[in-house]
Amino acid sequence: AHSSARFAMSSTGYAPGWLADYATVGSALKKNYSALGPFEASDVVIGMTYLMEEERVRRASKGADEIHRIDAEGVLGPGPNAAELTDLRKLCFAVEASYLEDKHAVAAAIQPLGHVVVVCKPESKFQQPAYFVSRNDETGDVHLVVRGTASLMDALTDADCDADALFEGSDGALANARAHRGMAAAARWIVDECGEVLKSQIALLEGSAKKPRITVLGHSLGAGTAALATAMMHHSIPTLRCVAFATPPCLDFEGAESCVPFLTSVVLHDDVVSRASLANVEDLRARLQAIDWRSSFAKDTPKLQFAVESVGSASDKMGDALEKMQKRTLVAAEKGATFAAAAAAKLFGKKQPTAENDGSDKVSLKAGAAVDAAVAAGKAGMHVANS
């Protein structure tokens, strides 16, 4: 059966046309922003300042051994080995190439990896991200690379963040999984577009006695889409793996756990993209409500006001001092120019050379030129002072 039949999108009330797309995104944003409950955006910013201090104090109260033990909160365990890091670095080149604007640029970017472009669609639409498929005939590697957010249509796909069933009428560990609706729709589209392409590349490599290795890649929106598309295709291509960079939260916990055998998610330090989920927003709200940050802010407000007033007063004083200095500099420059002109007239009167004074007045002429330079310098000083 065609992949669109196997992974039919569940009914979510979509209507045709761009207006329905915008309305869908708008309703999802309204619902998810409501997770902040009683807090305004300014409340969240101020509250987070006090929450971070609270967390810092709490962690500082623990010993180093407790913070860094293997099962401590937030410790994920050992990282990749040297060979895995080398592989990830190479895959980064392919992911970066997905942001290029045409097939020729993509082909040039992945040529050092020994890959050739099989299919390339560099333009995206709502829930239809840009992607390319490439192949390395020497190693047997095939890459399906999904681009991240790079257009307004991609941003709308990101923003369609309601939860939706990943599969409909399916069995297995992912049967009841719920996913980010925009990315799930994008993943179904990628499966429809590329499922048969990947199978044809596998057949081509097997026919040339190469052992194919299929990797689905993506960054940000592309990472979420790649992860979900891999979950959809894994039953039909068991050797499929996914490497996703800066993967946003796109699947519920049980579904994500079932993807562990074939999915590697790469997160750089405290990247917010990989933590921007409705569950984390609700957790943030609960943690803000658990501390009395409003009272702390009320106590600190007078101190803040005093600091602002002190800075303002110091700024006014500095401005007055600079203005006085500017005036004194201007007066000094004017006096210097006047003095230089008077000295020139009195001491070094300039004369035109004649046969009689040709030798004796050369010094006077040079001195006059030097005075002219001094006068010009004085005028330049006046200009600087005025500016």
C-alpha positions in Angstrom: 0.0 0.0 0.0 1.1 3.5 -0.6 2.7 5.2 2.4 0.0 7.9 2.5 -2.5 5.2 3.1 -0.5 3.6 5.9 0.2 7.0 7.6 -3.0 8.8 6.9 -3.3 12.1 8.8 -6.0 12.0 11.4 -8.8 14.5 11.1 -7.7 17.7 12.7 -10.2 20.2 11.2 -7.9 21.5 8.5 -9.5 23.3 5.6 -7.9 24.0 2.3 -6.1 27.3 1.6 -3.7 29.6 3.4 -6.4 31.1 5.6 -7.1 27.8 7.2 -3.4 27.2 7.7 -3.1 30.6 9.6 -6.2 29.9 11.6 -4.8 26.5 12.6 -1.5 28.0 13.8 -3.3 30.8 15.6 -5.5 28.4 17.6 -2.5 26.3 18.5 -0.5 29.3 19.7 -3.5 30.6 21.8 -3.9 27.3 23.5 -0.2 26.8 24.3 0.5 30.4 25.4 -2.4 30.0 27.9 -0.1 27.5 29.7 1.5 30.5 31.4 -1.7 31.0 33.3 -1.8 34.2 35.3 1.7 35.4 34.3 2.4 38.2 31.8 5.6 38.1 29.8 7.2 40.6 32.1 6.3 38.5 35.1 8.0 35.5 33.6 11.2 37.4 32.9 11.4 38.9 36.4 10.3 35.6 38.1 12.9 33.6 36.1 15.6 35.9 37.5 14.7 35.0 41.0 14.1 31.3 40.1 17.6 31.1 38.6 19.1 32.5 41.8 17.0 30.0 43.9 18.3 27.1 41.7 21.9 28.4 42.0 21.7 28.5 45.8 20.1 25.0 45.9 22.8 23.5 43.7 25.5 25.2 45.7 24.3 23.6 48.9 25.0 20.2 47.4 28.5 18.7 47.4 30.5 18.2 44.2 30.3 14.5 44.4 26.5 14.6 44.5 26.2 17.0 41.6 28.5 15.0 39.3 27.6 11.4 40.2 26.3 9.4 37.2 22.7 9.2 38.3 22.4 12.8 39.5 19.7 15.1 38.2 20.6 16.4 34.8 23.5 14.1 34.2 22.9 12.2 31.0 25.9 9.8 31.2 28.9 9.3 28.9 29.0 11.1 25.6 29.9 9.8 22.2 33.3 8.2 21.6 35.9 9.5 19.1 34.6 7.5 16.1 31.0 8.7 16.8 32.2 12.3 17.0 33.9 12.0 13.7 30.7 10.7 12.1 28.7 13.5 13.7 31.1 16.1 12.3 30.7 14.7 8.8 26.9 14.7 9.1 27.0 18.3 10.2 28.3 19.2 6.7 25.3 17.5 5.1 22.9 19.3 7.5 24.4 22.7 6.7 24.1 22.0 3.0 20.3 21.7 3.3 20.1 25.5 3.9 21.6 26.3 0.5 19.3 27.7 -2.1 19.7 25.5 -5.2 20.7 22.0 -6.2 24.1 23.0 -7.6 25.1 24.7 -4.4 24.0 21.6 -2.4 26.0 19.3 -4.8 29.1 21.4 -4.4 28.8 21.4 -0.6 28.4 17.6 -0.2 31.0 16.7 -2.8 33.8 16.6 -0.2 31.8 13.9 1.5 31.8 11.8 -1.7 28.1 12.3 -2.1 26.0 13.1 -5.2 22.6 14.6 -5.2 19.7 12.2 -6.0 16.7 14.5 -5.3 16.7 18.1 -4.2 13.8 20.4 -3.3 15.2 23.6 -1.8 11.8 25.4 -1.5 9.4 24.8 1.4 5.7 25.2 1.9 3.5 25.0 5.0 4.1 21.5 6.5 6.3 20.7 3.5 10.0 21.4 4.4 12.9 21.6 2.0 15.0 18.5 1.7 17.5 16.6 -0.4 18.6 13.0 -0.9 22.2 12.1 -1.6 24.3 8.9 -2.2 27.9 7.9 -1.8 28.7 5.0 -4.1 32.0 4.2 -2.4 30.7 3.8 1.2 27.1 2.9 0.4 25.8 5.8 2.5 22.4 7.4 1.6 21.3 10.6 3.3 17.9 12.1 3.5 18.4 15.6 4.9 15.5 17.8 6.0 16.1 21.6 6.3 15.3 23.5 9.4 13.3 26.8 9.7 14.4 29.2 6.9 11.1 30.8 5.7 7.8 32.1 6.9 6.1 28.8 5.9 8.6 26.9 8.0 7.9 29.1 11.0 4.2 28.4 10.6 4.9 24.7 10.6 6.9 25.2 13.9 4.0 27.2 15.4 1.4 24.5 14.7 2.3 23.0 18.0 -0.8 21.2 19.1 -0.5 17.5 19.9 -1.8 15.0 17.3 -1.7 11.3 16.8 1.4 10.2 14.9 -0.3 7.1 13.5 -3.8 6.2 12.8 -4.9 2.6 13.2 -1.4 1.3 13.7 0.0 -1.4 16.0 3.3 -1.4 17.9 5.1 0.7 20.4 4.3 4.0 18.5 0.6 3.1 18.0 -0.7 5.6 20.6 2.1 8.1 20.3 1.2 11.8 20.1 3.4 14.3 18.3 3.8 17.9 17.4 1.1 18.4 14.8 3.0 20.6 12.3 6.0 18.3 12.3 4.0 15.2 12.2 2.2 16.5 9.1 5.6 17.4 7.6 7.0 14.0 8.4 4.0 12.3 6.6 4.7 14.4 3.6 8.5 13.5 3.7 7.5 9.8 3.8 5.2 10.2 0.8 8.0 12.1 -1.1 11.0 10.0 -0.2 10.0 6.6 1.0 10.2 5.0 -2.4 13.3 7.0 -3.3 15.2 5.6 -0.4 14.1 2.0 -1.3 15.3 2.6 -4.9 18.7 3.7 -3.6 19.0 0.7 -1.4 18.2 -1.6 -4.3 20.8 0.3 -6.5 23.6 -0.1 -3.9 22.7 -3.8 -3.2 22.9 -4.4 -6.9 26.5 -3.1 -6.9 27.5 -5.3 -3.9 27.5 -2.4 -1.5 26.0 -2.6 2.0 23.6 0.4 2.2 23.4 2.6 5.3 20.5 5.0 5.3 20.6 8.0 7.6 17.8 10.6 8.0 19.2 14.0 9.1 17.8 17.4 10.1 18.3 20.5 12.2 15.7 22.2 14.4 12.4 21.9 12.5 14.2 19.5 10.1 15.4 17.4 13.1 11.9 17.0 14.5 10.5 16.1 11.1 13.4 13.7 10.4 12.9 12.0 13.7 9.2 11.5 13.1 9.7 10.4 9.5 12.2 7.8 10.7 9.8 6.5 13.2 7.2 6.1 10.4 9.5 4.3 8.0 11.6 2.2 10.4 9.3 -0.8 10.2 9.7 -1.0 6.4 13.4 -0.1 6.4 14.8 -1.7 9.6 18.4 -0.5 9.0 17.2 3.2 9.0 18.8 5.5 11.5 18.2 9.1 12.3 20.7 11.8 13.6 18.9 14.9 14.6 20.6 18.2 15.6 18.9 20.6 18.0 15.8 18.4 18.0 12.7 20.3 19.3 10.2 18.4 21.6 8.1 16.6 19.0 6.9 13.3 20.5 5.5 12.2 23.8 7.7 10.4 26.3 6.6 6.9 25.5 7.0 7.4 21.8 10.5 9.0 22.3 11.6 6.1 24.4 10.6 3.6 21.6 12.9 5.5 19.2 16.0 5.2 21.2 17.4 2.2 19.2 17.5 4.1 15.9 17.6 7.8 16.9 20.5 10.0 18.0 19.5 13.5 19.2 22.4 16.1 19.5 21.8 19.0 21.8 24.3 21.8 22.3 24.6 22.8 26.0 21.5 24.8 27.1 20.0 25.2 23.6 16.4 26.4 24.2 15.0 24.8 21.0 15.4 21.3 22.5 13.5 22.4 25.6 10.7 24.5 24.2 7.8 22.3 25.0 4.3 22.8 26.5 5.3 20.5 29.3 8.4 22.6 30.1 6.3 25.8 30.0 3.8 24.3 32.5 6.8 23.1 34.7 8.2 26.6 34.6 4.8 28.1 35.7 4.7 25.6 38.6 8.2 26.5 39.7 7.5 30.2 39.5 4.4 29.7 41.6 6.4 27.7 44.2 8.7 30.6 45.1 7.6 34.0 46.5 9.5 36.0 43.9 6.9 38.9 44.0 7.8 39.7 47.7 11.5 39.6 46.8 11.0 41.9 43.9 9.0 44.3 46.0 11.9 44.4 48.5 14.4 44.9 45.8 12.4 47.6 43.9 13.6 50.6 46.1 17.2 49.5 45.7 16.7 49.3 42.0 15.1 52.7 41.9 18.0 54.2 44.0 20.5 52.6 41.6 18.7 54.0 38.6 18.6 57.5 40.2 22.2 57.3 41.2 23.2 56.4 37.7 21.1 59.2 36.3 22.7 61.7 38.6 26.2 60.6 37.8 25.3 60.8 34.1 24.1 64.4 34.5 27.3 65.4 36.3 29.4 63.8 33.7 27.5 65.6 31.0 28.1 69.0 32.7 31.8 68.2 33.1 32.1 67.3 29.4 30.3 70.5 28.3 32.7 72.7 30.5 35.7 70.8 29.1 34.4 71.4 25.5 34.1 75.1 26.2 37.6 75.4 27.7 39.0 73.5 24.7 37.3 75.9 22.3 38.6 79.0 24.1 42.2 77.5 24.1 42.0 76.7 20.4 40.9 80.2 19.6 43.7 81.8 21.7 46.2 79.5 20.1 45.2 80.4 16.6 45.3 84.1 17.4 48.7 83.9 19.0 50.1 81.9 16.1 48.8 84.5 13.6 50.2 87.4 15.6 53.6 85.7 16.0 53.7 85.1 12.3 53.1 88.8 11.4 55.5 90.1 14.0 58.5 87.7 13.7 58.3 86.2 10.2 56.8 88.6 7.7 56.6 86.7 4.5 58.4 88.3 1.4 58.5 87.4 -2.2 62.0 86.3 -3.3 63.9 88.7 -5.5 67.4 88.7 -7.0 68.6 90.7 -4.0 67.1 88.7 -1.2 66.9 85.3 -2.9 69.4 83.7 -0.5 68.7 85.7 2.7 65.0 85.2 2.8 64.8 81.5 2.2 64.7 80.9 6.0 62.0 83.5 6.4 59.9 81.8 3.7 60.3 78.4 5.4 59.5 79.9 8.8 56.4 81.5 7.3 55.3 78.2 5.9 55.7 76.6 9.3 53.6 79.4 10.9 50.9 78.8 8.3 50.8 75.2 9.3 50.5 76.2 13.0 47.6 78.5 12.2 45.9 75.7 10.3 46.4 73.4 13.3 44.9 76.0 15.6 41.8 76.3 13.3 41.5 72.5 13.2 41.5 72.5 17.0 38.7 75.0 17.0 36.7 72.7 14.6 37.2 69.7 16.9 36.1 71.7 19.9 33.0 72.9 18.1 32.1 69.3 17.1 
